[in-house]
Amino acid sequence: MAAELNPERIYNELSWLRQEVQSLRSKLDTLAPAGRSSLRTDHPHIVRSEGVHGGRPMVRGAGVSVQAIVEQIRLGRSPAQIVEDYDGVLTLAQVYDALSYFYEHQGEIEEEIARHRAALREGPQRAPTA
């Protein structure tokens, strides 16, 4: 006999889990990961961490790169839509801070986007056949 689904209970449990994940992310963000250095930037929500996203700037505690947010904007998504897309991971303040970071470091982010697109065009590298 299958258990009856209770949408309200499921929603409440998912909300609780989201809060717990955010709390854990915040706690982890305050700890210096072993072997990784984290560098704060002049933007309150943007950090760089050695070995995470290749050291590229990302939203603190969310694991989303500034580059990803910029590319979503270029695809026509609004900041509010991006927050919805990342359901509980990003806040509007974080998205706007990422965009502010982009406009202050546009050359650097544009280079990353160009490298990413070139790698996608090249496709997976194949080993030479004998």
N, C-alpha and C positions, 0 to 999 in steps of 0.2 A: 504494500500500500504506500503510495507516494505521499510525502509530506506536503501539506498545503502551503503555497507560497504566500507570504505576507509582504507586499511591496513596501509598506510603511516601515516594517521591521528591517528589511533589507536596506532601505534608504538610510535609516538611522545608524545601522551598523557600518555602512560605507562612509557616512559622515564622520563617525567616531574614528574609523581607520585612517581617513584623510588627516584628521587632527593629530593622531598619533604619529603618522609619517612626518608631518610638518614639524612636530616637536622633536622627533629623532633627528631630522635634518638639521634643525637649529642646534641641537646638542653636538652633533658631529662636526658642524661648521666651526664650533668654538675650539674643538680639539685639533691639534696639529697632527695630520696624518703622518705615520712613520715613514720616513724617507721622502716625503713630499713637502715642498715648501709652498705655502699659500701667500700670495701677494695681494694685498688690498690695493684698490685703485683710488683715484680721486672721486669716484662715484660710489655712493653708499651700498648699492646692490650688486656691484660688479667686482669680481675677483679673477685672479689668474692662479691656477694651481699646476705645479709641475706634474706632468704625466696625466693630466685630465684635459681632454679636448686639445691635446698637443700644446698645452700652455696658453691656448687662446682665451680671450676674455669671456667669462660666462656669468650668469646670474647666480649669486651666492645662495647656496642651499637648494637650488633647483636643478642644477646640472644642464641648463639650457644655454647654449652659446649665444653671444650677441649676434653673430653671423646668422644663426637660425632665425632669430627674431627679425632681422633686417630682410632676409629672404622671404619670410612670410608677409611682411609689409609690401614687398615688391610684387608678390603674387595677388595683392589686392585685399589682404586681410586687414582689418582695423585692429588697433590695440585691444579693444574690448573683445573682439572675436578671438584673438590670440589667447587671451586669458581664458575664455570659454573652452578653446581647443585643448588647453593644458589643464583643464578641470582640477583646480585645487593645488596646482604646482606653482603657478605664477600669479602675481598680483598686478594690477594696473600700474602701480608705482614702479615695479620691477621692469615692466615692459617699456615704460617711458624713460627710465634710467638707462636701459640698454640702448634705446634710440638716441638719447643724449650722448652716451659714450660713443656711439657710431659717428655722430656728427662732429665730435671733437677728435676722432681718430679715423676719419673716413678712408684715408690712404691705406692704412694698415688692414682694415676690414675688407676693403675692395680687393686688395691683393689676395687675401684668404679666399674670398668668393671666386676670384679668377682661378686660383690653384684648384679649388674644389671642382669647378666646372670642367677644367682641363682634365682632371683625373677621371671624372665621369665620362668624358668623351673618349678617353683612351680605353676605358673598360678594364676588366680584370687582366692582369699580366699573366701570360701563359709561359710555362717552362718550355725551352727549346726541345724539339723532338730530335732524336738521334737518327 
